[in-house]
Amino acid sequence: MRKIALVISIIGIGALLALLFSQPKEVNSLENLKAGTLVSVKGIVSEEKDLSFGKTFLIKQIPIFCECKESYEKKEVLVIGIVENYYELRVRVLEIKEIDAVSNE
């Protein structure tokens, strides 16, 4: 029984390491992508909506979900995340970086 548990844990650790060391695919839309795909999206946040447990926003009409408190509206950001299917495809943020602040006009 212990050998089986060891083998399963090694496979799990291997899968996690593969996910961590894989390069994200740069995308402009979520068409033809499957849940679990590692992606990066770069652009200006056009809409932002506060939720009790995070935020949702749009970059190039791509829905993004972030468990964050900072506001990124009208700012250029780079998002690295995983595509998930939550009623529709969206990107769950693993890492977000502000590239350049855009002046509010």
Phi and psi restraints in degrees (value plus and minus 20) as a CYANA .aco file:
   2 ARG   PHI     -86.6   -46.6
   2 ARG   PSI     -54.7   -14.7
   3 LYS   PHI     -85.1   -45.1
   3 LYS   PSI     -60.0   -20.0
   4 ILE   PHI     -84.7   -44.7
   4 ILE   PSI     -63.4   -23.4
   5 ALA   PHI     -82.7   -42.7
   5 ALA   PSI     -59.6   -19.6
   6 LEU   PHI     -84.3   -44.3
   6 LEU   PSI     -65.5   -25.5
   7 VAL   PHI     -82.2   -42.2
   7 VAL   PSI     -64.0   -24.0
   8 ILE   PHI     -84.5   -44.5
   8 ILE   PSI     -60.9   -20.9
   9 SER   PHI     -88.0   -48.0
   9 SER   PSI     -56.3   -16.3
  10 ILE   PHI     -85.7   -45.7
  10 ILE   PSI     -61.5   -21.5
  11 ILE   PHI     -83.5   -43.5
  11 ILE   PSI     -61.9   -21.9
  12 GLY   PHI     -83.6   -43.6
  12 GLY   PSI     -64.2   -24.2
  13 ILE   PHI     -83.8   -43.8
  13 ILE   PSI     -59.9   -19.9
  14 GLY   PHI     -81.8   -41.8
  14 GLY   PSI     -61.9   -21.9
  15 ALA   PHI     -84.9   -44.9
  15 ALA   PSI     -61.1   -21.1
  16 LEU   PHI     -85.4   -45.4
  16 LEU   PSI     -61.5   -21.5
  17 LEU   PHI     -84.7   -44.7
  17 LEU   PSI     -59.3   -19.3
  18 ALA   PHI     -81.7   -41.7
  18 ALA   PSI     -59.9   -19.9
  19 LEU   PHI     -86.4   -46.4
  19 LEU   PSI     -62.4   -22.4
  20 LEU   PHI     -86.6   -46.6
  20 LEU   PSI     -57.0   -17.0
  21 PHE   PHI    -115.1   -75.1
  21 PHE   PSI     -20.0    20.0
  22 SER   PHI     -99.4   -59.4
  22 SER   PSI     128.7   168.7
  23 GLN   PHI    -105.8   -65.8
  23 GLN   PSI     115.1   155.1
  24 PRO   PHI     -90.1   -50.1
  24 PRO   PSI     127.4   167.4
  25 LYS   PHI    -110.0   -70.0
  25 LYS   PSI     103.4   143.4
  26 GLU   PHI     -96.3   -56.3
  26 GLU   PSI     106.4   146.4
  27 VAL   PHI    -148.9  -108.9
  27 VAL   PSI     136.4   176.4
  28 ASN   PHI    -135.9   -95.9
  28 ASN   PSI     -28.4    11.6
  29 SER   PHI    -178.1  -138.1
  29 SER   PSI     146.5   186.5
  30 LEU   PHI    -118.7   -78.7
  30 LEU   PSI     -11.6    28.4
  31 GLU   PHI     -81.7   -41.7
  31 GLU   PSI     119.7   159.7
  32 ASN   PHI      44.1    84.1
  32 ASN   PSI      -0.8    39.2
  33 LEU   PHI    -125.5   -85.5
  33 LEU   PSI     130.1   170.1
  34 LYS   PHI    -125.8   -85.8
  34 LYS   PSI     135.4   175.4
  35 ALA   PHI     -79.9   -39.9
  35 ALA   PSI     118.9   158.9
  36 GLY   PHI      78.6   118.6
  36 GLY   PSI     -25.3    14.7
  37 THR   PHI     -97.4   -57.4
  37 THR   PSI     112.9   152.9
  38 LEU   PHI    -103.4   -63.4
  38 LEU   PSI     102.7   142.7
  39 VAL   PHI    -152.4  -112.4
  39 VAL   PSI     142.3   182.3
  40 SER   PHI    -148.3  -108.3
  40 SER   PSI     121.2   161.2
  41 VAL   PHI    -150.7  -110.7
  41 VAL   PSI     110.8   150.8
  42 LYS   PHI    -144.7  -104.7
  42 LYS   PSI     111.2   151.2
  43 GLY   PHI     147.3   187.3
  43 GLY   PSI    -194.0  -154.0
  44 ILE   PHI    -113.3   -73.3
  44 ILE   PSI     113.8   153.8
  45 VAL   PHI     -92.2   -52.2
  45 VAL   PSI      98.3   138.3
  46 SER   PHI    -112.7   -72.7
  46 SER   PSI     -55.9   -15.9
  47 GLU   PHI    -154.5  -114.5
  47 GLU   PSI     128.1   168.1
  48 GLU   PHI    -162.0  -122.0
  48 GLU   PSI     116.1   156.1
  49 LYS   PHI    -152.7  -112.7
  49 LYS   PSI     106.4   146.4
  50 ASP   PHI    -100.0   -60.0
  50 ASP   PSI     117.0   157.0
  51 LEU   PHI    -140.5  -100.5
  51 LEU   PSI     146.5   186.5
  52 SER   PHI     -88.3   -48.3
  52 SER   PSI     -41.6    -1.6
  53 PHE   PHI    -139.9   -99.9
  53 PHE   PSI      -4.9    35.1
  54 GLY   PHI     137.3   177.3
  54 GLY   PSI    -173.5  -133.5
  55 LYS   PHI    -158.7  -118.7
  55 LYS   PSI     131.8   171.8
  56 THR   PHI    -139.6   -99.6
  56 THR   PSI     124.0   164.0
  57 PHE   PHI    -171.5  -131.5
  57 PHE   PSI     149.5   189.5
  58 LEU   PHI    -136.1   -96.1
  58 LEU   PSI     115.6   155.6
  59 ILE   PHI    -150.1  -110.1
  59 ILE   PSI      98.1   138.1
  60 LYS   PHI      34.2    74.2
  60 LYS   PSI      19.5    59.5
  61 GLN   PHI      43.7    83.7
  61 GLN   PSI      -1.9    38.1
  62 ILE   PHI    -118.1   -78.1
  62 ILE   PSI     101.0   141.0
  63 PRO   PHI     -92.4   -52.4
  63 PRO   PSI     112.3   152.3
  64 ILE   PHI    -143.5  -103.5
  64 ILE   PSI     117.9   157.9
  65 PHE   PHI    -138.4   -98.4
  65 PHE   PSI     110.0   150.0
  66 CYS   PHI    -152.4  -112.4
  66 CYS   PSI     113.6   153.6
  67 GLU   PHI    -110.1   -70.1
  67 GLU   PSI      46.2    86.2
  68 CYS   PHI    -152.9  -112.9
  68 CYS   PSI     148.0   188.0
  69 LYS   PHI    -132.8   -92.8
  69 LYS   PSI     -39.9     0.1
  70 GLU   PHI     -87.6   -47.6
  70 GLU   PSI     132.1   172.1
  71 SER   PHI    -116.5   -76.5
  71 SER   PSI     111.9   151.9
  72 TYR   PHI    -137.5   -97.5
  72 TYR   PSI     -11.6    28.4
  73 GLU   PHI     -80.3   -40.3
  73 GLU   PSI     113.4   153.4
  74 LYS   PHI      46.6    86.6
  74 LYS   PSI      -2.1    37.9
  75 LYS   PHI    -134.0   -94.0
  75 LYS   PSI     129.7   169.7
  76 GLU   PHI    -108.0   -68.0
  76 GLU   PSI     107.2   147.2
  77 VAL   PHI    -153.9  -113.9
  77 VAL   PSI     140.9   180.9
  78 LEU   PHI    -136.3   -96.3
  78 LEU   PSI     101.5   141.5
  79 VAL   PHI    -132.6   -92.6
  79 VAL   PSI     110.3   150.3
  80 ILE   PHI    -135.1   -95.1
  80 ILE   PSI     106.4   146.4
  81 GLY   PHI    -180.7  -140.7
  81 GLY   PSI    -194.8  -154.8
  82 ILE   PHI    -136.0   -96.0
  82 ILE   PSI     114.6   154.6
  83 VAL   PHI     -90.6   -50.6
  83 VAL   PSI     111.0   151.0
  84 GLU   PHI    -152.5  -112.5
  84 GLU   PSI     136.7   176.7
  85 ASN   PHI    -124.9   -84.9
  85 ASN   PSI      80.3   120.3
  86 TYR   PHI    -145.2  -105.2
  86 TYR   PSI      69.1   109.1
  87 TYR   PHI      46.3    86.3
  87 TYR   PSI     -59.2   -19.2
  88 GLU   PHI    -167.2  -127.2
  88 GLU   PSI     149.0   189.0
  89 LEU   PHI     -89.9   -49.9
  89 LEU   PSI     118.1   158.1
  90 ARG   PHI    -170.3  -130.3
  90 ARG   PSI     148.2   188.2
  91 VAL   PHI    -126.2   -86.2
  91 VAL   PSI     104.9   144.9
  92 ARG   PHI    -113.1   -73.1
  92 ARG   PSI     103.7   143.7
  93 VAL   PHI     -90.6   -50.6
  93 VAL   PSI     109.3   149.3
  94 LEU   PHI    -120.3   -80.3
  94 LEU   PSI     -56.6   -16.6
  95 GLU   PHI    -169.4  -129.4
  95 GLU   PSI     117.0   157.0
  96 ILE   PHI    -154.3  -114.3
  96 ILE   PSI     114.7   154.7
  97 LYS   PHI    -150.2  -110.2
  97 LYS   PSI     112.4   152.4
  98 GLU   PHI    -101.1   -61.1
  98 GLU   PSI     106.7   146.7
  99 ILE   PHI    -111.2   -71.2
  99 ILE   PSI     -69.6   -29.6
 100 ASP   PHI    -176.1  -136.1
 100 ASP   PSI     112.7   152.7
 101 ALA   PHI     -97.7   -57.7
 101 ALA   PSI     110.8   150.8
 102 VAL   PHI    -120.4   -80.4
 102 VAL   PSI     112.9   152.9
 103 SER   PHI     -85.8   -45.8
 103 SER   PSI     119.3   159.3
 104 ASN   PHI     -97.4   -57.4
 104 ASN   PSI      98.6   138.6
